Structure formats: C-alpha cells, structure tokens
Amino acid sequence: MNNALFTPVADRATCVPRIVIVGGGAGGLQLATRLGSTVGRKGLAEVVLVDRYPTHFWKPLLHEAASGHRDPASDTIEYAAQARQYGFHFVQGELQQVDRIQRLATLGAVLDADGVEILPQRVLPYDDLVLAVGSVTNFFGVPGASQFALPLENVEQAEDFRRKFLAACAKANHLAEQRPEQPVQPICINVIGAGATGVELAAALRHASNQLAAYRFKSLLPDRDVRIRLIEGSARILPALDERLATRAHAQLGQLHIEVLTGVRIAQVAHDSIATATGDRLASDITIWAAGVAGPAALREIGNLRLNASNQVIVTETLQTPDDPHIFAFGDCAACSSDGTSRVLPPRAQVAHQQAVYLSASFARRLAGKTIAGFTFHDAGTVVSLGHAGALFQRQLGVHRRSLIVDGLAASGLYKVLYRKHLLGLHGTKRTLLRSIGDWLRGWNEPSIKLH
Ligand SMILES: Cc1cc2nc3c(=O)[nH]c(=O)nc-3n(C[C@H](O)[C@H](O)[C@H](O)COP(=O)(O)OP(=O)(O)OC[C@H]3O[C@@H](n4cnc5c(N)ncnc54)[C@H](O)[C@@H]3O)c2cc1C
C-alpha cells in the first residue's frame, strides 16, 4: 500500500491536485490511463484509480465468458501493472462514503476469500473525485428474481453460470447415454430480457451447446436436449434498436432453435421455474436475468448526491454534479443527456468510452486554466453479435434518423473491432497488435470453447 496516498491534504508533500477515479471499468480504466500518461507523467496532477477488485475485465465480453468462448484469465488486466506503465496509482477498495466538505473518500476494508482482512478501512483525500462505478442488475422487485435468477455483472458470475451450464449438459449427456431409447428431459435455460445482452447471450449459448456436443458430450443433441428461451416484456426483441434489425435478429434466433417469447412479463422466479404475469409456469434449470440495469444502491449512501429514478448520479454537460463541482460521474452510473433534451444516454460502453476521452481532455484544459465545452455524444452505431451466426450493425443516418443496417462479415468484423478499440486505448498500437496476434495463435491452437 502506498501510505503517502492516505496522508491528509494539509500534510501532503506535493501540492499538485489529486484526481481520484473510482471504478476501473470500461470508462474508468480508460480515463486513468489517459490522465496518468498525460497530466500524471508531466507532474501536473496526481491520478489515483480505486477499484474493489485487483483486475479489469471488459464487461461486454461477459456473455462470451459465460458461454465458455472466452477464458477470462487471458483477457484480464492487472490494475497495478497498468498503473505502473501509465503513470497513475492504483488502490484496491470499495468506496463507501464521501465527505464532501473535507474532500475525503472512505474505502472499505479488503478481505481475502476466507473473509480475513487484508487491508483495513482507509480514508483517501481528493481534490476532484470521479465516479465511474458502473451499474448493477435491476430485478425490478420481481419476487424470487434476485434469489434464483443469475445476473451477469462480473467474471465470477459469468464463471458461476458457465459451471452450472456445463454441469447441466454433462447430466443430460449421461442420461442420454444410459437410456438412449427414452426421450431426455431437456435442460431449460431461460434468458430474461431480449435487449442486446440477452440476445447475444442466447445466441452464444446455442453455439456453446453445439460445440460441447461436438467435443465432449457426444450423446447430447443440442436442439433437442438444450432448450433456450429468450423472454421479453416488450412487444418485440431489441426494443431500443431499429425494428428492421430486430426482425432480422428474431429470424436468425429462430434458425438457431432459440424460442423467443415477446410481450411476456415475469411475475415470479423460483429455483426450478418461472411464472409469467398471465399465470403460465415455465420449467427452468437455469434462469439468467438480463432485463435491465440501475446505478449501484451504494450511490444513495455516498455524499448525499442527487440521483434519478434509476439510481444514476445526475450530472451537468461537463459531467460534474450540480451540487458539487469537485465530484464528477460518467458511464453507466451517471444520468447524462447530451442533446439538450431530458433523454439520458444509454448504459453502453461506447458512451463510457467517449466520456472518458472527453474528461481526460477537459481535466487537462482545467489544469491549464482554459475554458471547457460540454460533452457531446456521437453515436457510432450499435453491433449485436449472434455468435457463430454472425452479427447485425445499426447506425442512425442524418437528421431524419433513418437507420443503416448491415449484417454478414462486415458486421461481424465491426463487432471484433469494438474490443480491439478498447485495448488500443489502454495499451497503444504495438501492444494491442502483439496481443491480437497472441489471441489469434491461441484460437488457432486451442478448442474455441472451454471444455471443463
Ligand atoms: C453481458 C454484457 C454485454 C454488454 N455488451 C455491450 C456491447 O456489446 N456494447 C456496449 O456498448 N455495451 C455493452 N454492455 C454495457 C457496457 O458493458 C457498459 O455500458 C460499460 O461497461 C459501462 O462502463 P462503466 O465504466 O460505466 O462501468 P463498468 O465497466 O461496469 O465498470 C465499473 C467498475 O466500477 C467498480 N466498482 C463498482 N462499485 C465500486 C465501488 N463502490 N468502489 C470501487 N469500485 C467499484 C467495478 O468493480 C468495475 O470495475 C454490456 C454489458 C453486459 C453486462
């Protein structure tokens, strides 16, 4: 632990301002890297990144980790290594409290896997505090959902799901081997929520079941033995995207033998079933909840900040909180509208990335005593991956807001580019290229799915 970081402001040897970024996710790690390698290296500010975990994994890849198509270990970034390379400090801990008058952030104790304390509670002084703590699954108060449905927010949850999925496939395969003449009771997987996350996950699971049958579970007939349902409360899937894209995605999901139920609201989740609002009961071996997100509940306890109904911190066009110019918020945890309307930007990696780029430039200008313009979001389009079946891309065109829809190889290529773009912002061109070659060699040499 770097003890000097916890020294009270009045006793600090350095008088450069300290920018503390809380949350090293899609946005926070980009911001820390950019600020560290610019104002941090030049000695114009001290940049500190705080996260409750020691490592970063890019959240949009979680469905690939959950289906076994990506080994999280090979895509994990150590915050401490990134900090050393790019001129910022890293502190592990969960933000618990903010004293806005004294400008102190309280970080909770860090415990090991057995619950033994590794680090005590600490108080970190700041000059500017940037909240980038992301979002959590919104179960919308559906009874049993938080208890029995699996969320997909971090690597542990993705691994938990993958193990359950693998065990269910192994069991079904064993039964099929033992009693080949009898029909097997299919494994029922219900994905609640057919936004981009739910659609991508359902498609990845169908592909995973096909590959597991090809490599390991030879008696498993995926289309018969693994029943995947995608359930959406709205009248159609992908309600936030263009209807033409949704229609194409729906058709492709049908070809993958994924059952799509639309206009179906979930009223209750139990350990082995789900109940719909109209009283139907659907068997469920694994229920996964991808129906929406909200700001972390902890934000309510932090520093008495103004939040919207989704628990997001309300920010101005410069991403500062209206009550305290020394507190900033961005990414999923912030309620930011960038087009002059009250419409809040969606919780997407693209938004977090653009806001990180904006904040790194605006902090540099602020430190140089220059004026700062407000943040503007430029929608570069949305890609929805359908795993092995390809991808679909949508982009709004011009003021008439007509959409360009692209599928096939071009859309699949764009999907792959998204992650490389994130890596480029974190590692620069040379290291991203080396990493990409390493990934390609690994993919060429190993099965495309984790088999254990
Ligand atoms: C399965 C899945 C697929 C997705 N696919 C896409 C996609 O294809 N395209 C797209 O644009 N978006 C996608 N998203 C959304 C995207 O991942 C988020 O919009 C993006 O990660 C938000 O970035 P962020 O920096 O705000 O938060 P996050 O990336 O969630 O990072 C938050 C960080 O804060 C840390 N943290 C939280 N609370 C505390 C605390 N109290 N103290 C300290 N640290 C804390 C967390 O550990 C984490 O590191 C997907 C999301 C999921 C779950």
The ligand as an SDF file (V2000), in Angstrom:
LIG
                    3D

 53 58  0  0  0  0  0  0  0  0999 V2000
  -23.0570   -9.0280  -20.7570 C   0  0  0  0  0  0  0  0  0  0  0  0
  -22.9430   -7.5870  -21.1790 C   0  0  0  0  0  0  0  0  0  0  0  0
  -22.7370   -7.2760  -22.5210 C   0  0  0  0  0  0  0  0  0  0  0  0
  -22.6370   -5.9520  -22.9250 C   0  0  0  0  0  0  0  0  0  0  0  0
  -22.4150   -5.6820  -24.2460 N   0  0  0  0  0  0  0  0  0  0  0  0
  -22.2440   -4.4070  -24.6530 C   0  0  0  0  0  0  0  0  0  0  0  0
  -21.9710   -4.0990  -26.0220 C   0  0  0  0  0  0  0  0  0  0  0  0
  -21.8970   -5.0020  -26.8620 O   0  0  0  0  0  0  0  0  0  0  0  0
  -21.7940   -2.8040  -26.3690 N   0  0  0  0  0  0  0  0  0  0  0  0
  -21.8620   -1.7850  -25.4500 C   0  0  0  0  0  0  0  0  0  0  0  0
  -21.6820   -0.6050  -25.8210 O   0  0  0  0  0  0  0  0  0  0  0  0
  -22.1160   -2.0280  -24.1660 N   0  0  0  0  0  0  0  0  0  0  0  0
  -22.3180   -3.3130  -23.7350 C   0  0  0  0  0  0  0  0  0  0  0  0
  -22.5790   -3.5740  -22.4060 N   0  0  0  0  0  0  0  0  0  0  0  0
  -22.6620   -2.4340  -21.4710 C   0  0  0  0  0  0  0  0  0  0  0  0
  -21.2680   -1.9920  -21.0560 C   0  0  0  0  0  0  0  0  0  0  0  0
  -20.5570   -3.0890  -20.5560 O   0  0  0  0  0  0  0  0  0  0  0  0
  -21.3540   -0.8900  -20.0120 C   0  0  0  0  0  0  0  0  0  0  0  0
  -22.1210    0.1650  -20.5380 O   0  0  0  0  0  0  0  0  0  0  0  0
  -19.9630   -0.3690  -19.6560 C   0  0  0  0  0  0  0  0  0  0  0  0
  -19.1650   -1.3920  -19.1040 O   0  0  0  0  0  0  0  0  0  0  0  0
  -20.0890    0.7870  -18.6450 C   0  0  0  0  0  0  0  0  0  0  0  0
  -18.8210    1.2070  -18.2720 O   0  0  0  0  0  0  0  0  0  0  0  0
  -18.5680    1.8670  -16.8590 P   0  0  0  0  0  0  0  0  0  0  0  0
  -17.1280    2.2600  -16.8200 O   0  0  0  0  0  0  0  0  0  0  0  0
  -19.5960    2.8870  -16.5770 O   0  0  0  0  0  0  0  0  0  0  0  0
  -18.8400    0.6910  -15.8040 O   0  0  0  0  0  0  0  0  0  0  0  0
  -18.2030   -0.7570  -15.6900 P   0  0  0  0  0  0  0  0  0  0  0  0
  -17.4990   -1.1680  -16.9040 O   0  0  0  0  0  0  0  0  0  0  0  0
  -19.3050   -1.6270  -15.1770 O   0  0  0  0  0  0  0  0  0  0  0  0
  -17.1210   -0.5810  -14.5140 O   0  0  0  0  0  0  0  0  0  0  0  0
  -17.4710   -0.2640  -13.1910 C   0  0  0  0  0  0  0  0  0  0  0  0
  -16.2580   -0.5260  -12.3010 C   0  0  0  0  0  0  0  0  0  0  0  0
  -16.5290    0.0260  -11.0060 O   0  0  0  0  0  0  0  0  0  0  0  0
  -16.0990   -0.8740   -9.9920 C   0  0  0  0  0  0  0  0  0  0  0  0
  -16.9070   -0.5440   -8.8070 N   0  0  0  0  0  0  0  0  0  0  0  0
  -18.2400   -0.6270   -8.6760 C   0  0  0  0  0  0  0  0  0  0  0  0
  -18.6260   -0.1510   -7.4560 N   0  0  0  0  0  0  0  0  0  0  0  0
  -17.4910    0.2300   -6.8150 C   0  0  0  0  0  0  0  0  0  0  0  0
  -17.2250    0.8110   -5.5390 C   0  0  0  0  0  0  0  0  0  0  0  0
  -18.2050    1.1160   -4.6800 N   0  0  0  0  0  0  0  0  0  0  0  0
  -15.9440    1.0480   -5.2020 N   0  0  0  0  0  0  0  0  0  0  0  0
  -14.9310    0.7510   -6.0490 C   0  0  0  0  0  0  0  0  0  0  0  0
  -15.1200    0.2240   -7.2910 N   0  0  0  0  0  0  0  0  0  0  0  0
  -16.3850   -0.0290   -7.6700 C   0  0  0  0  0  0  0  0  0  0  0  0
  -16.3640   -2.2490  -10.5980 C   0  0  0  0  0  0  0  0  0  0  0  0
  -15.5710   -3.2400   -9.9830 O   0  0  0  0  0  0  0  0  0  0  0  0
  -15.9800   -2.0050  -12.0730 C   0  0  0  0  0  0  0  0  0  0  0  0
  -14.6120   -2.2580  -12.2960 O   0  0  0  0  0  0  0  0  0  0  0  0
  -22.7090   -4.9010  -21.9680 C   0  0  0  0  0  0  0  0  0  0  0  0
  -22.9100   -5.2080  -20.6230 C   0  0  0  0  0  0  0  0  0  0  0  0
  -23.0370   -6.5340  -20.2270 C   0  0  0  0  0  0  0  0  0  0  0  0
  -23.2530   -6.8450  -18.7660 C   0  0  0  0  0  0  0  0  0  0  0  0
  1  2  1  0
  2  3  1  0
  2 52  2  0
  3  4  2  0
  4  5  1  0
  4 50  1  0
  5  6  2  0
  6  7  1  0
  6 13  1  0
  7  8  2  0
  7  9  1  0
  9 10  1  0
 10 11  2  0
 10 12  1  0
 12 13  2  0
 13 14  1  0
 14 15  1  0
 14 50  1  0
 15 16  1  0
 16 17  1  0
 16 18  1  0
 18 19  1  0
 18 20  1  0
 20 21  1  0
 20 22  1  0
 22 23  1  0
 23 24  1  0
 24 25  2  0
 24 26  1  0
 24 27  1  0
 27 28  1  0
 28 29  2  0
 28 30  1  0
 28 31  1  0
 31 32  1  0
 32 33  1  0
 33 34  1  0
 33 48  1  0
 34 35  1  0
 35 36  1  0
 35 46  1  0
 36 37  1  0
 36 45  1  0
 37 38  2  0
 38 39  1  0
 39 40  1  0
 39 45  2  0
 40 41  1  0
 40 42  2  0
 42 43  1  0
 43 44  2  0
 44 45  1  0
 46 47  1  0
 46 48  1  0
 48 49  1  0
 50 51  2  0
 51 52  1  0
 52 53  1  0
M  END
$$$$
